[in-house]
Amino acid sequence: MTKFLLWVILLIICWPLALLALIVYPFVWLLLLPFRLIGITVKSVFELIEAIIKFPIRLLRGPSAIK
């Protein structure tokens, strides 16, 4: 009986938090979306710079090193 009462109390306490999370999560995702796009852009720029720097080395290695 005690476990059932604890479960009912937990259900009463937690369902508002669960509903709040369901409502707030999309807004948080939308707020963080620009930062994700900036992160993707910065990562791409660094990969491009790395490819530009390593390109002469790849050319000097010759065709046998490229697989």
C-alpha positions in Angstrom: 0.0 0.0 0.0 2.9 2.4 0.8 4.5 1.8 -2.6 1.2 2.6 -4.3 0.8 5.9 -2.4 4.3 6.9 -3.2 3.7 6.1 -6.8 0.5 8.3 -6.8 2.4 11.2 -5.2 5.2 10.8 -7.7 2.6 10.8 -10.5 1.0 14.0 -9.2 4.3 15.8 -8.8 6.0 14.7 -12.0 3.3 15.0 -14.7 3.3 18.8 -14.6 7.0 18.8 -15.0 6.7 16.4 -17.9 4.1 18.6 -19.6 6.2 21.7 -18.9 9.2 20.0 -20.6 7.0 19.0 -23.6 6.0 22.7 -24.0 9.4 24.3 -23.3 11.6 21.9 -25.3 10.7 23.2 -28.8 11.3 26.8 -27.7 14.7 25.9 -26.3 15.5 24.0 -29.5 14.6 27.1 -31.5 16.7 29.3 -29.4 19.7 27.1 -29.7 19.3 26.6 -33.5 21.4 29.7 -34.5 24.3 28.5 -32.3 24.2 25.1 -33.9 24.3 26.7 -37.4 27.2 28.9 -36.4 29.0 25.8 -35.0 28.5 23.9 -38.3 29.7 26.9 -40.3 32.9 27.4 -38.2 33.6 23.6 -38.4 33.3 23.7 -42.2 35.5 26.7 -42.5 38.2 25.0 -40.4 38.0 21.9 -42.5 38.3 24.0 -45.7 41.4 25.7 -44.3 42.9 22.4 -43.3 42.2 21.0 -46.8 43.8 24.0 -48.5 46.9 23.7 -46.3 47.2 19.9 -46.9 46.6 20.0 -50.6 50.2 20.7 -51.7 51.4 17.8 -49.5 48.9 15.5 -51.1 50.1 16.5 -54.5 53.7 15.9 -53.6 52.9 12.4 -52.4 51.8 11.3 -55.8 48.9 9.1 -57.0 50.1 6.0 -55.2 49.3 7.5 -51.8 45.7 8.5 -52.7 43.4 5.5 -52.2 
